[in-house]
Amino acid sequence: MYSLSQIEKQQVGLRLPKYLVEEMDEFTHQFSINRTDIILEAVKSYIAEQKARLFYDEFDTSCKELKSILGQKASNKLQTLDELIDELDPINA
């Protein structure tokens, strides 16, 4: 959740290519919304997509590191999720 001060609106200026403004204006007429709403949703979507990409990139890196670490333990051929959990549990280590 965001605080009231965080959701307070702030005016920003930007320059867009004319063709994008024209496309936006088509949507404003078609869906009875304004430019601000279109830009707001576009920015929110972009930020959410980038956050998800960062998360999955970090997750992928972590999986590769784990696979490398487990690969170094050649004697431990893990076959099930339970075996992996037991291997990673510090109490069982």
Secondary structure by P-SEA (a helix, b strand, c coil): ccccccccbbbbbbcccaaaaaaaaaaaaaccccaaaaaaaaaaaaaaaaaaaaaaaaaaaaaaaaaaaaaaacccccccaaaaaaaaccccc
